[in-house]
Amino acid sequence: MTNRARGTRSRDAEIGSSIVEHINKSSSQYPTEVGAPSFDLVDVTKQKDIMLNVARMHAQQEYNRIMQMVTVLQQQAESIQRRMTITDAVHAAEYQFSPSHGGCYWLVEDLDAGVWRLSLTGPKEWSAGAPEQYAYFARVKWLGDYTWIEVDENGNPIEGEDKWNSNI
């Protein structure tokens, strides 16, 4: 046997009547001896199909994650837009007091005068009953950033009602 590569691990091999140079038995990806484990050829078409399916699965997962983020951003944008609509309605309303940050008030329509008013008194807080000309629209709260939001009786924000676009 010869060693034209002059390496410690590579040896030339004699196959049939010809010499095959530089077969490194320890680093060859193919079996080089009779007792080596057998291997089958890779079905390239099947392998490509598997790789494509895995790539599509991962891309779909990433797409779904991004779409969830888009949904959250849309909800946040709608909430801000709603807050600005409420703020515009309150600033257009008439009132004769100085509101305080964090305070809750009532936005009412005075049907006799044809104007919107900001009221300190809710529909159930009048001793003799609410004025008949008042149509209570929403309870609102003044936030520290000078915007207003709609709140429930406990002062918790109310989200998602679309009465603001059509009635004000």
Buried (B, 14 or more C-beta within 10 A) or exposed (E): EEEEBEEEEBBBBEEEEEEEEEBEEEEEEEEBEEEEEEEEEEEEEEEEEEEEEEEEEEEEEEEEEEEEEEEEEEEEEEBEEBBEBBBBBBEEBEBEEEBEEEEBBBBBBBEEEEEBBBBEBBBEEEEEEBBEEBBBBBBBBBBEEEBBBBBEEEEEEEEEEEEBEEEB
